[in-house]
Amino acid sequence: MSEVFAAPWFWWAVVIAIGLPTALVCLTELHNALVRRNSYLARPVNLIRNYVLPLGALLVLLVKATEVATEATAVRIVATGFGFVVLVLLLSGLNATLFQGAPEGSWRQRVPSIFLDVARFVVIAVGIALIFAWIWGANVGGLFAALGVGSIVLGLVLQNSVGQIISGLLVLFEQPFQLGDLVATRWLPGGRVVEVNWRATHLDSGSGVYVLPNSVLATEWFINLSMPRDGRSTEVVTTFSTSDPPDRVCAVLTQVAELVPQLRADAAPEVTKGAAGEYTTTIPLRSAGEDAAARSTFLRWLWYAARRAELHLDDADDSFPDSEVSEDALTVMRQALRIGRTDQEVLLPHIRIVRYGTGETLQFAGEAPTQMMFVVSGRVRLTATTDKDVTVGIRTLERGDYLGQTTLTREPVIAAARALDEVLVVQVDREHIEALVLRNPSLLQEISRAIEERKATVQTALAPAGE
């Protein structure tokens, strides 16, 4: 019995018999924990459990326990398989630790996939060469020498094409611009980046797409007009009549500029008064590429806002509304409130007929309305926002519908209202609605019912989004 304990193979067999099952159980629990956490390390651990550990144990049994010669074919085959799985484990582990779990915006995340493919190819080639050299005793020096000479010849033949590819890879890796950025070059005053591949960068100038080889961009200067992304503003100069109160004009300009979608979140627009009736509105933008869209939206909404505020943009006089529009608006309001001609005549001096442009906000969520609005033409979309900042559509208001019904109860509204196209509405202030309700108690019940229905509709729409 003492001879068995003294045998060199005995303790190796004991280590394998006890250590292998224990290690497999531990690795199984570790793998399950990593899977539950959706960790990128789950795959490398699975490789160790299923392949590396069993093949390593088999190799130890063959060489140490059974004392088979390392030159034996069986040992070499097992060692080759072990070497291959270790190589796969190395590639998987490096990919999981360095690149798959890379933080957002880090250099590891920006590495182009072609670089990773080339690195994997090099690691595989070196690994296979070492396996054949150490295990099978192959002479790989001549093979590497042949590959080196062949690479030089192939590089000389394809130097132009390879140069384009390398330049493209450098542009992709450095990322001096992104898709959608506005870029100016020596040959192009401004073009938007629409595509970047290994060979060339495509810039859309508005009149055509310019295809610039990446080798040119790598050696010539260019300007990214969209950077820095948080330091770009646009200035819009507008003219109002000199009879318009400057403070009211500045207030309207500021209000419109604050609602422009391209406005940078952490900045506020500024309005300065110039000579005569000129005003300059400075709008901070998220990027230079949004300059044209911001100016267009601002000027379009300002046209409607200035007329609602009875200001004279570009010294223009507005004859709106005409008699036909006024009669149609009164008809819509009378049908919506179900009032007679007498009540209509009483309200007539106190109504306003105004217009809103596409995308303008008629009602903000959380505000207590000071007037009721009746839709004469166009469409108004009601939306609400959940606690998780998810915007949910409630319903679309069309001709004959109204909003701002909580003006009587002075409650803040839950839903915001935005024009889907040009909208014509009739506005009636709170005190005149109150006087109308006092004369028509049934109208108060109708408005109260509409308030409860609107609340129920909003709650129903928000319920699935809040889950």
C-alpha positions in Angstrom: 0.0 0.0 0.0 2.9 2.3 0.8 4.2 1.7 -2.7 0.9 3.1 -4.2 1.2 6.3 -2.1 4.8 6.7 -3.1 4.1 6.3 -6.8 4.5 9.6 -8.7 1.2 9.1 -10.6 -0.9 8.6 -7.5 -1.0 12.2 -6.2 -1.6 13.6 -9.7 -4.6 11.2 -10.1 -6.0 12.3 -6.7 -5.6 16.0 -7.6 -7.5 15.4 -10.9 -10.2 13.3 -9.3 -11.0 15.8 -6.6 -10.0 19.1 -8.2 -11.7 18.7 -11.6 -15.3 18.1 -10.3 -14.8 20.8 -7.7 -13.6 23.3 -10.3 -16.4 22.4 -12.6 -19.1 23.0 -9.9 -17.5 26.4 -9.0 -17.2 27.5 -12.6 -20.9 26.4 -13.3 -22.1 28.6 -10.4 -19.9 31.5 -11.6 -21.2 31.1 -15.2 -24.9 31.1 -14.0 -24.3 34.3 -12.0 -22.6 36.0 -14.9 -25.5 35.0 -17.2 -28.0 36.5 -14.8 -26.1 39.7 -14.8 -25.8 39.7 -18.6 -22.0 39.9 -18.2 -19.7 39.7 -21.2 -17.4 37.4 -19.2 -20.0 34.6 -19.3 -18.7 33.2 -22.6 -15.0 33.0 -21.5 -16.0 31.3 -18.2 -18.1 28.8 -20.3 -15.1 28.1 -22.5 -12.9 27.4 -19.4 -15.5 25.1 -17.9 -16.4 23.1 -21.0 -13.1 22.8 -22.9 -10.0 24.3 -21.2 -10.4 22.5 -17.9 -11.3 19.0 -19.2 -8.6 19.1 -21.9 -6.0 20.3 -19.3 -7.0 17.6 -16.9 -6.7 14.9 -19.7 -3.3 16.2 -20.7 -2.1 16.1 -17.1 -3.4 12.5 -16.7 -1.6 11.4 -19.9 1.7 13.0 -19.1 1.9 12.8 -15.3 -0.4 10.0 -14.2 0.0 7.4 -17.0 3.5 8.8 -17.8 3.0 8.7 -21.6 5.9 10.3 -23.5 5.3 13.8 -24.6 6.4 12.8 -28.1 3.5 10.4 -28.4 0.9 11.2 -31.0 -2.0 11.0 -28.5 -0.3 13.5 -26.2 0.4 15.8 -29.1 -3.2 15.7 -30.4 -4.6 16.5 -26.9 -2.0 19.3 -26.4 -2.9 20.7 -29.8 -6.6 20.8 -28.9 -5.7 22.4 -25.5 -3.6 25.0 -27.3 -6.5 25.8 -29.7 -9.0 26.3 -26.9 -6.6 28.4 -24.9 -6.2 30.6 -28.0 -10.0 30.9 -28.4 -10.2 31.8 -24.7 -7.5 34.5 -25.1 -9.4 36.1 -28.0 -12.8 35.9 -26.2 -11.4 37.2 -22.9 -9.6 40.2 -24.6 -12.7 41.1 -26.5 -15.0 40.9 -23.5 -12.7 42.8 -21.1 -11.4 45.5 -23.5 -14.1 46.2 -26.1 -17.5 44.7 -25.3 -17.6 46.4 -21.9 -16.0 49.7 -23.1 -17.6 52.9 -21.6 -19.7 55.1 -23.9 -17.5 57.4 -26.0 -14.2 55.9 -24.9 -11.4 55.1 -27.4 -12.1 51.4 -27.0 -15.6 51.8 -28.3 -14.4 53.9 -31.2 -12.0 51.3 -32.5 -13.2 50.2 -36.0 -14.1 46.6 -36.4 -11.5 46.1 -39.1 -8.8 46.8 -36.6 -10.2 44.2 -34.3 -10.4 41.7 -37.2 -6.8 42.3 -38.1 -5.6 42.0 -34.5 -7.5 38.7 -34.2 -5.9 37.4 -37.4 -2.4 38.3 -36.1 -3.1 36.6 -32.7 -4.5 33.5 -34.4 -1.5 33.3 -36.8 1.0 33.7 -34.0 -0.8 31.2 -31.8 -1.0 28.5 -34.4 2.6 29.0 -35.3 3.6 28.6 -31.6 1.4 25.5 -31.3 3.0 23.8 -34.3 6.5 24.9 -33.3 6.3 23.7 -29.6 4.1 20.7 -29.9 4.9 19.3 -33.4 8.4 20.7 -33.7 7.6 22.4 -37.1 10.0 25.0 -38.5 7.8 28.1 -38.9 10.6 30.5 -39.5 10.6 29.9 -43.2 6.9 30.4 -43.4 7.1 33.8 -41.7 9.9 34.8 -44.0 7.9 33.9 -47.0 4.9 35.7 -45.7 7.0 38.8 -45.1 8.4 38.9 -48.6 4.9 38.2 -50.0 3.5 41.1 -48.0 6.1 43.5 -49.3 5.4 42.5 -52.9 1.6 42.7 -52.4 1.9 46.1 -50.6 3.9 47.5 -53.6 1.3 46.3 -56.1 -1.7 47.6 -54.1 -0.1 50.6 -52.4 -2.8 53.1 -53.8 -5.7 50.9 -52.8 -4.2 50.0 -49.4 -3.3 53.7 -48.8 -7.0 54.6 -49.3 -8.1 51.9 -46.9 -5.5 52.8 -44.2 -6.6 56.5 -44.5 -10.2 55.5 -44.2 -9.4 53.5 -41.1 -7.5 56.4 -39.5 -10.5 58.7 -40.2 -12.9 56.2 -38.7 -10.7 55.7 -35.7 -10.1 59.4 -35.0 -13.7 60.4 -35.8 -13.0 64.1 -36.5 -16.7 64.4 -37.6 -19.9 62.4 -37.3 -22.8 61.6 -39.7 -24.8 64.8 -40.1 -22.0 67.2 -39.3 -21.4 70.2 -41.5 -17.8 70.1 -43.0 -16.0 72.7 -45.1 -13.0 71.9 -47.3 -10.8 73.7 -49.8 -13.1 72.6 -52.6 -16.4 72.7 -50.8 -17.7 75.7 -48.7 -20.0 73.4 -46.8 -21.4 69.9 -47.0 -23.2 67.5 -44.7 -21.5 64.2 -43.9 -23.9 61.4 -45.2 -21.5 58.4 -45.4 -18.0 57.4 -44.3 -16.5 54.2 -45.6 -13.0 52.8 -45.9 -12.3 54.5 -49.2 -14.1 57.9 -49.2 -16.3 60.4 -47.3 -19.5 61.5 -48.9 -20.6 65.2 -48.4 -24.0 66.4 -49.4 -23.8 70.0 -50.5 -27.5 70.4 -51.4 -26.8 70.4 -55.1 -25.0 67.1 -55.2 -23.0 64.6 -53.2 -19.2 65.1 -53.2 -17.1 62.0 -52.8 -13.8 62.9 -51.2 -11.1 60.1 -50.9 -10.0 59.6 -47.4 -6.4 59.9 -48.4 -7.2 63.5 -49.4 -8.9 64.2 -46.0 -5.9 62.7 -44.2 -3.4 65.1 -45.9 -5.5 68.3 -46.4 -7.2 70.6 -44.0 -11.0 70.7 -43.4 -13.3 72.5 -40.9 -16.0 70.8 -38.9 -18.5 73.6 -38.6 -20.6 71.5 -36.2 -17.9 71.6 -33.5 -17.8 72.5 -30.7 -21.3 71.1 -30.3 -22.2 73.2 -27.3 -20.9 76.6 -28.4 -22.8 77.4 -31.6 -25.4 80.1 -31.9 -27.4 81.7 -34.7 -28.5 85.3 -35.0 -31.8 86.3 -36.6 -32.4 90.0 -37.4 -36.1 91.1 -37.6 -37.7 94.4 -38.1 -40.9 95.7 -36.4 -42.8 98.9 -36.7 -41.3 101.8 -34.6 -44.8 102.2 -33.0 -44.6 98.7 -31.5 -43.5 98.8 -27.8 -40.0 97.5 -27.6 -40.5 95.6 -24.4 -43.5 93.7 -25.9 -41.5 93.0 -29.0 -38.6 91.6 -27.0 -40.9 89.5 -24.9 -42.5 87.9 -28.0 -39.1 87.3 -29.7 -37.8 85.6 -26.5 -41.0 83.5 -26.1 -40.8 82.2 -29.6 -37.0 81.5 -29.4 -37.4 79.6 -26.2 -39.7 77.1 -27.9 -37.5 76.4 -31.0 -36.7 72.7 -30.9 -33.1 73.2 -31.9 -32.4 75.4 -28.8 -29.6 74.1 -26.6 -30.9 72.7 -23.3 -28.6 74.6 -21.0 -28.8 78.0 -22.6 -31.3 80.8 -23.1 -31.9 83.1 -26.1 -31.1 86.8 -26.0 -32.8 89.7 -27.8 -31.1 93.1 -28.3 -32.7 96.2 -29.7 -30.9 97.9 -32.6 -31.4 101.0 -34.6 -35.0 102.0 -35.7 -37.2 98.9 -35.5 -34.4 96.2 -35.8 -34.1 93.5 -33.2 -31.4 90.7 -33.1 -32.3 87.4 -31.6 -29.4 85.1 -30.6 -30.4 81.4 -30.4 -27.9 79.0 -28.9 -28.0 75.7 -30.9 -27.1 72.1 -30.2 -24.9 72.1 -33.4 -24.2 74.2 -36.4 -26.0 71.7 -38.6 -29.3 72.8 -37.2 -28.8 76.5 -38.1 -31.1 76.5 -41.1 -33.8 74.5 -39.4 -33.7 76.8 -36.3 -33.9 80.0 -38.4 -36.8 78.7 -40.5 -38.8 77.5 -37.5 -38.2 80.7 -35.6 -39.2 83.0 -38.4 -42.3 80.9 -39.3 -43.6 80.9 -35.7 -42.7 84.5 -35.2 -45.0 85.4 -38.1 -48.0 84.0 -36.2 -46.9 85.1 -32.7 -46.4 88.7 -33.9 -50.0 88.9 -35.3 -51.4 87.3 -32.1 -49.6 90.0 -30.1 -50.9 92.7 -32.6 -47.3 93.7 -33.5 -46.2 94.7 -37.0 -43.5 92.4 -38.2 -41.8 94.0 -41.2 -44.2 96.9 -40.8 -47.0 94.7 -42.2 -50.7 95.5 -41.4 -52.8 92.4 -40.9 -56.4 92.6 -42.1 -57.2 89.2 -40.6 -59.9 88.1 -39.9 -62.4 89.0 -42.6 -66.1 88.8 -42.2 -66.4 85.3 -43.7 -63.9 83.9 -41.3 -65.5 85.7 -38.4 -68.9 84.3 -39.2 -67.6 80.8 -39.5 -65.8 81.1 -36.1 -68.9 82.3 -34.4 -70.8 79.4 -35.8 -68.3 76.9 -34.4 -68.3 78.5 -31.0 -72.1 78.7 -30.8 -72.4 75.0 -31.7 -69.7 73.9 -29.3 -71.3 75.8 -26.3 -74.8 75.2 -27.5 -75.8 78.8 -27.0 -78.4 81.0 -28.7 -78.1 84.1 -30.8 -78.5 86.4 -27.8 -75.6 84.9 -25.9 -73.5 85.0 -29.1 -74.2 88.7 -29.5 -73.1 89.3 -25.9 -69.8 87.4 -26.4 -69.1 88.9 -29.8 -67.2 92.0 -28.6 -65.0 89.8 -26.3 -63.8 87.1 -28.7 -60.5 86.9 -30.6 -59.8 84.9 -33.7 -56.1 83.9 -34.0 -53.9 81.5 -35.9 -51.1 79.1 -34.8 -48.5 77.7 -37.1 -47.6 74.1 -37.5 -45.7 72.8 -34.4 -46.6 75.7 -32.2 -47.9 75.1 -28.7 -51.4 76.2 -27.8 -51.4 74.9 -24.3 -48.6 73.8 -21.9 -49.0 71.0 -19.4 -49.2 72.2 -15.9 -50.5 75.7 -16.7 -53.8 77.0 -15.5 -55.6 78.4 -18.7 -57.0 81.9 -18.6 -59.2 81.4 -21.6 -61.1 78.8 -23.6 -60.2 78.1 -27.2 -62.5 76.6 -29.9 -60.9 75.0 -32.9 -62.3 76.4 -36.2 -59.9 74.8 -38.6 -56.8 72.6 -38.5 -55.8 69.9 -36.0 -54.5 70.1 -32.5 -52.7 67.1 -30.9 -53.0 66.6 -27.1 -50.1 64.9 -25.4 -49.1 64.0 -21.8 -45.8 63.0 -20.2 -45.4 60.2 -17.7 -43.2 60.2 -14.7 -40.5 58.5 -16.8 -40.5 61.4 -19.3 -42.4 59.3 -21.9 -44.7 61.4 -24.1 -48.0 59.8 -24.9 -50.6 60.9 -27.5 -54.0 61.5 -26.0 -56.3 62.5 -28.9 -56.5 64.9 -31.8 -58.8 67.9 -31.7 -60.5 69.1 -34.9 -63.2 71.6 -35.9 -65.7 72.1 -33.1 -63.6 70.8 -30.3 -62.3 73.0 -27.5 -59.6 73.2 -24.9 -58.9 75.2 -21.8 -62.1 74.1 -20.2 -60.5 74.2 -16.7 -60.3 77.9 -16.9 -63.5 78.0 -14.8 -62.0 75.8 -12.0 -58.6 77.4 -12.4 -57.0 73.9 -12.4 -53.7 73.2 -14.2 -54.2 71.1 -17.3 -52.6 67.7 -17.6 -52.1 67.6 -21.4 -50.2 69.9 -23.7 -51.7 70.9 -27.0 -49.6 71.4 -30.2 -50.8 72.4 -33.7 -50.3 69.6 -36.3 -50.9 72.1 -39.1 -52.1 75.8 -39.3 -54.8 76.1 -36.7 -57.5 78.8 -36.5 -59.1 79.2 -33.0 -61.6 81.4 -31.2 -60.4 82.7 -27.8 -62.7 83.7 -25.0 -61.3 85.0 -21.7 -62.3 83.5 -18.4 -64.5 86.4 -17.1 -66.7 86.2 -20.1 -67.1 82.4 -19.9 -68.0 82.8 -16.2 -70.7 85.4 -17.1 -72.0 83.1 -19.8 -72.2 80.1 -17.3 -74.1 82.2 -14.8 -76.8 82.8 -17.4 -76.7 79.2 -18.5 -76.3 76.7 -15.5 -76.7 73.8 -17.9 -73.5 74.9 -19.7 -71.5 74.6 -16.4 -72.6 70.9 -16.2 -71.6 70.3 -19.8 -68.1 71.9 -19.2 -67.7 69.9 -15.9 -68.5 66.7 -17.7 -66.0 67.6 -20.4 -63.3 68.2 -17.8 -63.9 64.8 -16.2 -63.9 63.0 -19.6 -60.6 64.7 -20.5 -59.0 63.6 -17.2 -60.2 60.0 -17.7 -58.9 60.0 -21.2 -55.5 61.2 -20.1 -55.3 58.7 -17.2 -56.3 55.8 -19.5 -53.6 56.8 -22.0 -50.9 57.2 -19.4 -51.6 53.9 -17.6 -49.9 51.5 -20.1 -46.9 53.9 -20.4 -46.4 54.1 -16.7 -46.1 50.3 -16.2 
